[in-house]
Amino acid sequence: MELGPYPLTSLWRARKKAFEYRQMVAKGLDPKRTCC
């Protein structure tokens, strides 16, 4: 799983995505299967 290519993905966006993925994991969800 990736957050996006650098430098096209801003640091803010990468941190936001990582936070969302951590929330999914905390809920018992697999971000790789849940997203996309």
Buried (B, 14 or more C-beta within 10 A) or exposed (E): EEBEEEEEEEEEEBEEBEEEBEEBEEEEEEBEEEEE
